[in-house]
Amino acid sequence: MATRKEIDGSAGVPQFYGKELRFKREEAGLTLEKLVDGSFYGITYLSEIEHGHRRMPLDLAQHVDRVLKTDGFFQRRCGDVRKAKRGAHAPSFAPVVEAETRARTITEWSSALIAGLLQTRPYAHAVIRSTHPLDTPEDIEAKIAARLQRAGLFDNPKKSEYWAILHESLVRHPIISPEEMAEQLEHIAALVRRSRIVTQILPWNGPTRPFTELPLLFMNFDDEAPLLYTEGPYHGQTVDDPSLVMQYSKAYDRLRAAALPPEASLDLIEKAAEEYRNGQHRS
């Protein structure tokens, strides 16, 4: 029999919400299966809400309130959970951060900026300071901390498999100082050397298509439909239409086929890092 995992309601708003949900469900004598019966959600989904790992969708909160007769409590409070889980991330990106923790595989294409999951503090600071020049130092620090926290995925070998394709211009045209750029590239190389990620570089003369201007982030799951996320400096869009996600996935596969092999890409990254470190870089 699986060991019951306790929920620490003091850990944060999502955990407090989830613990109260479990308490009310068990008080009513209902199993997870009985509570989701009649909704569009499964027992795994509800269990992850109870443990604070997922946000409660509004329609599910309304369903839970009806079944448990909780007078709209969970509907009223689900917005608080959504805000708490978003943290310093943009509203459009918060669902992506949440989904990353459940993803079986994450694949990215980056042409304008090094992918957020790979960024060091100086690189993240440069990006955030450029796109939000009126932010206070406290706001900037909160956004940097939130971005760096995402990279905790790489500390757990049982978490997502991650594969990134980066355009060669990201290596050759730095937006930070040479010393900081050396650190950034060494950070990526170290993740590759630890077998935490796979990285490929698309050369200058690689194929270009209109979609290559868009960053693409794909997530595949064990028991959910795949997701695609793309964005601009001030907006983001999540796509879950299977046929559209598949079409973009095929485009990503063509980019991967045109990119340098992982071993050659690592050599290029490490050589560029050494050049930045020794003041020998030429753009």
N, C-alpha and C positions, 0 to 999 in steps of 0.2 A: 504494500500500500504506500502511495506517495506521501511524503511527510508534508504536513500542512505548513505553509510558509506564513509566518506572522507579518503583519503590515505595521510599519512604524509611522503612525499618523503624525508624529512630530517632525518628520523629515521634510515636509513641505505641503503646500496646498493640494497638489494632486494625490499625495498619499493620505492626507486627512480625509479628502473626499472619498477616496477608494475604500478606506477603512469604515467610514460611515455607511457606504453602500453595502459592504459585506455584512455589517452589523444588522442593517435593516432587512437585508435578504434572508439572513439566517434567523432573525427574529420572526420573520413571516413563515419560516419552515420551508423555504424554497431552495432548490438547487440552482446552479448557474443555468442549466438547461431549461428549467421551468421558467426562470425569470426572462430569458430571451425569447421564449416561445411566443410567436405572434409578431416578432420584430424581424428586421432584415439582417440581424447580426448573429454571430456564433458564440459559443461558450468561451472560446479562447480570447475573443475580442473583449468580452465582458470581464474575464479574469484579469486581463492586462489593465483594464480600467481600475479594477479593485486594487491592484498593486501599484497604481500611479504611473504605469508605463505608457498609457494612452489617454488621449482626451475623450471626454464623453460627447458624442454628437448630439445635437439638439433633439433630433427625432427619437433617439434612443433614450435620452433623459426624460422626454415626455412619456414614453412607453413605460419606463421604470416607475415614474411617479404614479401612473395609472394602476399598475399592477400592485405596487407596494402601498398605494394610498397615502403617499407622503406629501400631498397638498402642494405639489409644484416645487418641493425643496431642491431636487436634483436638477430640474430645469433652470431654476434661478441661479444655482451655484456653478453650473458647468461653464459659464462665461469666466468666472474667477479662475477656474482651472486652466482654461485656454490662455488667459493672460499670464498666469504663473509659469506655464510650460514654455511660452514664447520667450520669456526673458528679454534679452537685449536684441534678439533677432527680429528682422522685419516680419510683419504678419504673414506675408506671402511665403516666407521661408521657414516659418516655425513648423509646419507639418513635415517638411523635408528632414529637419533635424530629428524630429520624433521618429520618422520612418527609418532613418539610417540605423537606429539601434536594433531594428527588427530585420533589416535587409540581409539576405543571404549573399548577394553580390552587389557591389557598387562600381559602376564604370563611368568615367568622365572624359569629356573632350574639352580642352581649354585652349583658346587662341589669344585672348586679350590679357588674361591674368592667370598666374599660377593658381590652381584650384585651392579653395579655402581650406580643405582638409590637410593640405600640404604646407600651408603658409607658416612661416616663423613669425614671432612677434614684430620685428621691424617691418617685414613685408606687409603684414596685416595692418599695422599702424599707417603705413604709407597709403594703402588702398583706402582705408576708412577716412583718413584725414583729407584725401583728395576728393572723395565723393560726398563727404559731409563736413565742409570746412567751417561751419558755424557751430558744430557740436562742442560742448564743453569738454574739458579733459576727462571729467568723470564719465561722460557719455561714451567717449572714445575708449576709455579703459574697459568699460562694461562690454562694449562690442568686441574688443580684442579678446577679453577673457572668454566670452561666449564662443568665439570662433576657435580659440585654442582648445577649449573644452571638448569640442567635437572630435578632435584628434585622439581622444581617449579610446576611440574604437581600435586604434592600432596597438594598444597595450594589452588587449585580450586576444590571444591566438584563436579563440573560438568564435570571435565575431566575424564581421563581414569580410569577404574577399574583395579587395580593391584593386582596380586597374585604371590607370590614367594615361591619356595621350595628351602631350603638351606640344604646342607649336614651337619650332626652334627659336622663333623670335623672343619667346619668354626667357630663354637662356641667354641670348645674345644682347638683348636690349633691357638692361636692368632699370628698375624704378627706385632703387635704393643704392646706397654706397657700395663700392666694390667689396669691402670687408663684409658688409651685411649680405651681399649677394653670394659671396663665397659660403657664408653660413647657411643661407637658404638652400643652395644646391647641395651642400654637404648633408643637410638634414634630409633631403629627398633621397640622396644616395644611401644614407644610413638605413632608412626604412626599406629600401630595396635589398640592401645587404642582409638585413634581418629577416628577409622573406615576409615582410608585412604587406608589401605592395608590389605591383608590377607597373613599370612606367615605360612608355615609348615616346620617342621624339619624332614628330612629323617634320621632315626637312623643308628647307626653303622651297625647293623645287617639287614638293609634294603636290598632289592634286588639290585644287581649290574649287569650291562650289559655294553658292550663296549661303547654304546652311552652315558653312565652316566659320562664319562670323559669329554664330550663336554658341554660347557654352551649352553643353548637353550633359545632364547627369541622369543616369539610369539606375533604377533599383529593382532588383528581383527578390522575391520572397518565397518562403516555403509554402504558405497557404493564402497568398493574396495575389491579386493581379499586379503586373509590373507597372512602375511609374516612371515618367519622364519629367524632369524639371529643367526649365530654361529661364534666363533672366536678362535684364538690362541693368544699368546702374541703379534705377529707382523702381523697378517692378520685377515681378517674377510670375511664372505660370507653371502650374502642375498639370500634366496631361496624363489621363488614365484610360483614354480610349485605346483598346488593345491593338486595333489595326493601325492607328497613328503611331503608337509607341513602336510597333514592329517596323514600320516604314523608317522611322528615325534610327532604329537599331541597325537596320541594314546599312544605312548611311554611315553609322559609326563603324561597322565592320569593314567598310571600304577604307575608311581612314586608318583603321588598325592595320589593314593589309599594306597600305602605302607607307606606314611609319617604319622607322628603323627597328630592327629586332631589339628585344629587351636588353641583351648583352651590349650591343653597340650603343644603345641609348644611354646605358649606365656609364660606359666609357666616355661618351660625349659630355655628360653631366659632370663627371668627376674631373675631366680635363679642364672644363670651363671653370669649375670651382677653384682649381689650382691656379689658373691664370688670374682670376680675380684676386686670389689670396696673395699672389706674387706681383701684382700690378702689371700684368702682361696682357690684360684683356684688350681686344680691339673689336669694336662693334662692326 
